[in-house]
Amino acid sequence: MDRLRSGATTEPGRLRIIGAVLAALVVAFGTVTAWQVADRAAAADDVVLQSQPLSADAASIYRSLADADTSAAAGFLAGGQWPHDVRERYERDIDTASALLVKAAANSEGSASARRQISRLNEQLPVYTGLVEQARANHRQGLPLGGAYLRYANERMRTALLPAARALYEAETTRLEADYDDAETWPWAALGTGVAALSALAWAQRRDYHRTNRVFNHGLLTAMAASTVVLLWLLAGHAVAAGGLHGSYENGARSLQILNEARISTLQARGDESLTLVARGAVLTSDGKDFYETGYRARMAELAGDGAEKAGRGTLLARAELLADDAEGREPVRSAVAEVRTWQTLHRQARKTDEGGNYEDALEQVIGDGGTTGTSFDRVDANLAAALAHEQEEFREAADDGRGALAGLPTGAAVLALLGATGAVLGIGRRLSEYR
């Protein structure tokens, strides 16, 4: 210790200490940069390759279950034998939900909440499909129990399956938002270390100039250049990456969330509309109103308002239109709004017909061919599917641009840090050689 203290009082001793500190700072800058950038790049990869696809799959599970329930009600209304296309759609929805649950179970190991909901869905889905089959069997035989089984199946869907699917979707969406936060957080430790390394190098360069009158020490100049490149690369790369990821969230992920909500509300509204005719007033709310008609109106109000010419600002379709950042994204949403208005008009006509005692005519207005509420529902659903496909593409392009901005930075920072540290050591070594 005394020898170190004694050595530090001489110029060669001080130079050795300065060289060691400079090399350590430059290496630390490169190491921290490589570590923090790699961490953010991994989070950006998770956004694109893990959490967003899982969030989309959770939304598809939710949508498939709602569509299956809607198809079951439509098949029941069609008579004892379900139409082939309705039966096929119902089975496809159940198969899709089942396959996505298997996929979600394999990829949701880190989320206890997601695992709980997946377990609940796997437990309840066979119960639901069993009730639907009981409803079909009784309905084919002309037994009134068919309607009761279908209502019970719908109740199971509403109270068990859809809440679990929504909770799964929310858990995966929370995971997506956490990955966004991790990817967009500025690497303050790396920036701070970089500023410290450059300040120390500038100080050493200035000290060398005052003691030798040499304008530049080439080794220290190399170290400063390498560190400056890393710092500027870090600033620019992270800014571009954060901008791309922010754009993918604002113009992609948020739009996808709203459009998924809108499509699910559309499916639930259609299911309630069909069940209004199935139940025929047998299920009432606490204040004596038709339960399914009340549900239909609530879903349509969420979707596009009460039927006024323009959707209210807070409705799902109005929000989806605001979030769409180009004409290609806005057009299908506007078309969906127009079809919703047509649907609401046709629904009021069908309800008036049914309440007037003409059940068969009302049934035809709901599930018949052309100019029915079913036709409007199909068009709304198709427009929302087109909007979802467009926003998914927008998300992927922006997110890929964002994470691409970080490519090569961890390796580049490490290589440049070694170059800078070598330059600092050689620059100080040249000064030391003058004392030999």
C-alpha positions in Angstrom: 0.0 0.0 0.0 2.9 2.3 0.8 4.5 1.5 -2.5 1.3 2.4 -4.3 0.9 5.6 -2.4 4.5 6.5 -3.1 4.1 5.6 -6.8 1.1 7.8 -7.1 3.1 10.9 -6.1 5.3 10.5 -9.2 4.2 11.4 -12.7 4.7 7.8 -14.1 2.7 6.5 -11.2 -0.1 8.9 -11.8 -0.1 8.1 -15.5 -0.5 4.4 -14.7 -3.5 5.1 -12.5 -5.0 7.4 -15.1 -4.5 4.8 -17.8 -6.1 2.1 -15.7 -9.1 4.3 -14.8 -9.6 5.4 -18.4 -9.5 1.8 -19.7 -11.9 0.6 -17.0 -14.4 3.4 -17.7 -14.3 2.7 -21.5 -14.7 -1.0 -21.0 -17.5 -0.4 -18.4 -19.3 1.9 -20.9 -19.1 -0.8 -23.6 -20.2 -3.5 -21.2 -23.1 -1.6 -19.8 -24.2 -0.5 -23.3 -24.1 -4.1 -24.6 -26.0 -5.4 -21.6 -28.7 -2.7 -21.6 -29.2 -2.7 -25.3 -29.4 -6.5 -25.4 -32.0 -6.4 -22.7 -34.1 -3.9 -24.6 -33.6 -5.8 -27.8 -34.9 -9.0 -26.1 -37.9 -7.1 -24.8 -38.6 -5.7 -28.3 -38.3 -9.3 -29.7 -40.8 -10.4 -27.0 -43.2 -7.7 -28.1 -43.2 -9.0 -31.7 -42.6 -12.7 -31.2 -44.2 -13.5 -27.9 -46.5 -11.1 -26.0 -48.4 -9.6 -29.0 -49.1 -12.9 -30.6 -50.2 -14.3 -27.3 -52.5 -11.3 -26.8 -53.8 -11.8 -30.3 -54.4 -15.5 -29.6 -56.2 -14.7 -26.3 -58.5 -12.3 -28.2 -59.1 -15.0 -30.8 -60.1 -17.4 -28.0 -62.5 -14.8 -26.7 -63.9 -14.1 -30.2 -64.1 -17.8 -31.1 -66.1 -18.6 -28.0 -68.5 -15.7 -28.5 -68.9 -16.7 -32.2 -69.6 -20.3 -31.2 -72.3 -19.1 -28.9 -73.8 -17.0 -31.6 -73.6 -19.9 -34.1 -75.4 -22.2 -31.6 -78.2 -19.7 -31.2 -78.5 -19.3 -35.0 -78.5 -23.0 -35.5 -81.3 -23.4 -33.0 -83.4 -20.8 -34.7 -83.0 -22.5 -38.0 -84.9 -25.6 -36.8 -84.2 -29.1 -35.7 -81.4 -29.7 -38.1 -78.7 -27.1 -38.1 -77.7 -25.7 -41.6 -74.4 -27.1 -42.7 -72.6 -23.8 -42.8 -73.8 -22.9 -39.2 -72.7 -26.3 -37.9 -69.4 -26.0 -39.6 -68.8 -22.5 -38.2 -69.7 -23.6 -34.7 -67.3 -26.6 -34.8 -64.5 -24.5 -36.3 -64.9 -22.0 -33.5 -64.7 -24.7 -30.8 -61.7 -26.3 -32.6 -60.0 -22.9 -32.8 -60.5 -22.1 -29.2 -59.3 -25.5 -28.1 -56.1 -25.3 -30.3 -55.3 -21.8 -29.1 -55.8 -22.9 -25.4 -53.2 -25.6 -25.9 -50.8 -23.0 -27.5 -51.5 -20.5 -24.7 -50.8 -23.2 -22.0 -47.4 -23.9 -23.6 -46.4 -20.2 -23.7 -47.9 -18.7 -20.6 -45.5 -20.3 -18.0 -44.6 -17.0 -16.5 -48.1 -15.8 -15.7 -50.0 -17.4 -12.8 -53.1 -15.5 -13.8 -53.0 -16.7 -17.4 -52.5 -20.3 -16.3 -55.5 -20.1 -13.9 -57.8 -18.8 -16.7 -56.5 -21.4 -19.2 -57.3 -24.1 -16.7 -60.8 -22.7 -16.1 -61.5 -22.5 -19.8 -60.3 -26.1 -20.4 -62.6 -27.2 -17.6 -65.7 -25.3 -18.7 -65.5 -25.7 -22.5 -66.5 -29.4 -22.5 -69.4 -28.5 -20.2 -70.6 -25.9 -22.6 -70.3 -28.1 -25.7 -72.2 -30.8 -23.8 -75.1 -28.5 -23.0 -75.2 -27.4 -26.7 -75.4 -31.0 -27.8 -78.2 -31.6 -25.3 -80.0 -28.6 -26.7 -79.7 -29.9 -30.3 -80.8 -33.4 -29.4 -83.9 -32.2 -27.6 -84.7 -29.6 -30.3 -84.5 -32.3 -33.1 -87.1 -34.3 -31.2 -89.3 -31.3 -30.8 -88.9 -31.2 -27.0 -89.2 -27.8 -25.2 -86.2 -28.7 -23.1 -84.0 -27.8 -26.1 -84.5 -24.1 -25.5 -83.8 -24.5 -21.8 -80.5 -26.3 -22.4 -79.5 -23.6 -24.9 -80.2 -20.9 -22.4 -78.2 -22.8 -19.8 -75.4 -23.2 -22.2 -75.5 -19.4 -22.9 -75.5 -18.7 -19.2 -72.4 -20.9 -18.8 -70.8 -19.0 -21.7 -71.6 -15.6 -20.1 -70.7 -16.4 -16.5 -67.8 -18.7 -16.9 -66.2 -19.0 -20.3 -66.2 -15.4 -21.5 -65.1 -13.9 -18.2 -62.2 -16.4 -18.1 -61.4 -15.6 -21.7 -61.4 -11.8 -21.0 -59.2 -12.3 -17.9 -56.8 -14.3 -20.1 -56.8 -11.5 -22.7 -56.2 -8.9 -20.0 -53.3 -10.9 -18.5 -51.6 -11.3 -21.9 -52.3 -7.6 -22.7 -50.7 -6.6 -19.4 -47.7 -8.7 -20.3 -47.5 -7.0 -23.7 -47.6 -3.6 -22.1 -44.8 -4.6 -19.7 -42.6 -5.8 -22.6 -43.3 -2.4 -24.3 -42.2 -0.6 -21.2 -39.0 -2.7 -20.9 -38.1 -2.1 -24.6 -38.7 1.6 -24.5 -37.1 2.5 -21.2 -34.0 4.7 -21.8 -30.7 3.0 -20.9 -29.7 5.6 -18.4 -26.9 3.6 -16.8 -25.2 3.2 -20.2 -25.7 6.9 -21.1 -24.3 7.9 -17.7 -21.3 5.7 -18.0 -20.7 7.0 -21.5 -20.7 10.6 -20.4 -18.4 9.7 -17.5 -16.0 7.9 -19.9 -15.9 10.8 -22.4 -15.5 13.4 -19.6 -12.5 11.4 -18.2 -11.0 11.1 -21.6 -11.4 14.8 -22.3 -9.8 15.6 -19.0 -6.9 13.3 -19.7 -6.4 14.8 -23.2 -6.5 18.3 -21.7 -4.0 17.3 -18.9 -1.7 15.8 -21.5 -1.8 19.0 -23.6 -1.0 21.2 -20.6 2.0 19.0 -19.6 3.5 18.4 -23.0 2.0 21.1 -25.3 1.0 18.3 -27.7 -2.4 19.2 -29.2 -3.5 15.6 -29.5 -2.6 12.3 -27.9 -3.5 9.8 -30.7 -4.3 7.0 -28.4 -6.6 9.1 -26.3 -8.1 10.6 -29.4 -8.9 7.0 -30.7 -10.5 6.2 -27.4 -12.6 9.4 -27.5 -13.7 8.7 -31.1 -14.7 5.1 -30.3 -16.6 6.2 -27.2 -18.3 9.0 -29.0 -19.4 6.6 -31.8 -20.9 4.2 -29.2 -22.7 7.1 -27.4 -24.2 8.6 -30.6 -25.1 5.1 -31.9 -26.8 4.4 -28.5 -28.7 7.6 -28.6 -29.8 7.4 -32.2 -30.5 3.6 -32.1 -32.6 3.7 -29.0 -34.5 6.8 -30.2 -35.4 5.1 -33.5 -36.3 1.9 -31.7 -38.4 3.6 -29.1 -40.1 5.6 -31.8 -40.9 2.6 -33.9 -42.2 0.6 -30.9 -44.3 3.5 -29.7 -45.7 3.8 -33.2 -46.5 0.1 -33.3 -48.4 0.5 -30.0 -50.3 3.7 -30.8 -51.1 2.8 -34.4 -51.2 -1.0 -34.1 -51.6 -2.6 -30.7 -54.1 -0.1 -29.3 -56.2 -0.3 -32.5 -56.1 -4.1 -32.4 -57.4 -4.0 -28.8 -60.3 -1.7 -29.6 -61.2 -3.6 -32.8 -61.1 -7.0 -30.9 -63.5 -5.5 -28.4 -65.7 -4.2 -31.2 -65.8 -7.6 -32.9 -66.6 -9.4 -29.7 -69.4 -6.9 -28.9 -70.8 -7.5 -32.4 -70.8 -11.3 -31.8 -72.5 -11.0 -28.4 -75.1 -8.6 -29.8 -75.9 -11.1 -32.6 -76.1 -13.9 -30.0 -78.5 -11.9 -27.8 -80.6 -11.0 -30.8 -81.0 -14.7 -31.7 -81.7 -15.7 -28.1 -84.4 -13.1 -27.8 -86.3 -15.2 -30.3 -85.3 -18.5 -28.7 -86.3 -17.5 -25.2 -89.4 -15.5 -26.3 -89.6 -13.5 -23.1 -88.8 -16.5 -20.7 -85.7 -14.7 -19.3 -86.2 -11.3 -17.7 -83.9 -8.8 -16.0 -84.5 -7.7 -12.4 -86.7 -4.8 -13.6 -88.9 -7.1 -15.8 -87.3 -6.4 -19.2 -86.4 -9.0 -21.8 -82.9 -10.1 -20.7 -81.5 -10.8 -24.2 -83.0 -7.7 -25.8 -81.5 -5.6 -23.0 -78.1 -7.3 -23.7 -78.4 -6.6 -27.4 -79.0 -3.0 -26.8 -76.1 -2.7 -24.3 -73.7 -4.3 -26.8 -74.8 -2.1 -29.7 -74.5 1.0 -27.5 -70.9 0.0 -26.7 -70.3 -0.6 -30.4 -71.7 2.5 -32.0 -74.2 4.3 -29.8 -78.0 4.3 -29.8 -78.5 4.7 -33.5 -77.9 8.4 -34.0 -76.3 9.4 -37.3 -72.8 9.6 -35.8 -71.3 7.3 -33.3 -70.6 8.8 -29.9 -67.0 9.7 -29.2 -66.5 7.0 -26.6 -68.0 4.1 -28.6 -65.7 1.3 -29.8 -66.1 2.0 -33.5 -65.6 5.8 -33.0 -62.4 5.1 -31.1 -61.2 2.6 -33.7 -61.7 5.2 -36.4 -59.7 7.8 -34.4 -56.8 5.3 -33.9 -56.6 4.3 -37.5 -53.8 6.4 -39.0 -54.6 6.0 -42.7 -57.5 5.7 -45.1 -57.1 2.0 -45.5 -57.6 1.5 -41.8 -60.5 4.0 -41.5 -62.6 2.8 -44.4 -63.6 -0.6 -43.1 -64.4 0.9 -39.7 -66.7 3.5 -41.4 -68.3 0.8 -43.4 -68.9 -1.2 -40.2 -70.6 1.9 -38.7 -72.9 2.2 -41.7 -73.8 -1.5 -41.5 -74.5 -1.2 -37.8 -77.0 1.5 -38.5 -78.7 -0.7 -41.0 -78.6 -3.6 -38.5 -80.2 -1.5 -35.8 -83.0 -0.4 -38.2 -83.7 -4.0 -39.3 -83.6 -5.2 -35.7 -86.3 -2.7 -34.6 -88.5 -3.9 -37.5 -88.0 -7.5 -36.5 -88.8 -6.7 -32.9 -92.0 -4.9 -33.9 -93.0 -7.9 -36.1 -92.4 -10.3 -33.2 -94.2 -8.2 -30.7 -97.1 -8.0 -33.1 -97.5 -11.8 -32.9 -95.8 -12.7 -36.2 -93.0 -14.9 -34.9 -92.3 -16.7 -38.2 -92.0 -13.4 -40.1 -89.7 -12.0 -37.4 -87.6 -15.1 -37.7 -87.3 -14.6 -41.4 -86.2 -11.0 -40.8 -83.4 -12.2 -38.5 -82.1 -15.3 -40.2 -83.6 -15.2 -43.7 -81.8 -14.6 -47.0 -80.9 -11.0 -48.0 -81.9 -7.8 -46.3 -81.9 -9.4 -42.8 -80.2 -8.6 -39.5 -78.0 -11.6 -40.2 -76.8 -10.1 -43.5 -75.9 -6.8 -41.7 -74.1 -8.7 -38.9 -72.0 -10.7 -41.5 -71.0 -7.4 -43.2 -70.1 -5.7 -39.9 -68.0 -8.7 -38.9 -66.3 -8.9 -42.3 -65.4 -5.1 -42.1 -64.0 -5.5 -38.6 -62.0 -8.5 -39.7 -60.5 -6.5 -42.6 -59.6 -3.6 -40.2 -58.0 -6.1 -37.8 -55.9 -7.5 -40.6 -54.7 -4.1 -41.7 -53.8 -3.0 -38.1 -52.0 -6.2 -37.5 -49.8 -5.5 -40.6 -49.3 -1.9 -39.4 -48.2 -3.2 -36.0 -45.7 -5.7 -37.4 -44.1 -3.2 -39.8 -43.6 -0.5 -37.1 -42.4 -3.0 -34.5 -39.9 -4.7 -36.9 -38.6 -1.2 -37.8 -38.2 -0.4 -34.1 -36.4 -3.6 -33.1 -34.2 -3.5 -36.2 -32.7 -0.2 -35.0 -31.0 -2.0 -32.2 -29.5 -4.7 -34.4 -25.7 -4.9 -34.1 -25.4 -2.3 -31.3 -24.5 -4.7 -28.5 -21.7 -6.3 -30.6 -20.6 -3.0 -32.0 -20.4 -1.4 -28.5 -18.3 -4.2 -27.2 -15.8 -4.1 -30.1 -15.6 -0.3 -30.0 -15.1 -0.4 -26.2 -12.2 -2.7 -26.6 -10.7 -0.5 -29.3 -11.2 2.6 -27.1 -9.7 0.9 -24.0 -6.7 -0.2 -26.1 -6.3 3.4 -27.5 -6.4 4.8 -23.9 -3.8 2.3 -22.7 -1.5 3.0 -25.7 -1.9 6.7 -25.4 -0.9 6.7 -21.7 1.8 4.1 -22.5 3.4 6.5 -25.0 3.6 9.2 -22.3 5.1 6.6 -19.9 7.8 5.7 -22.4 9.1 9.2 -22.2 10.2 8.5 -18.6 12.2 5.5 -19.4 
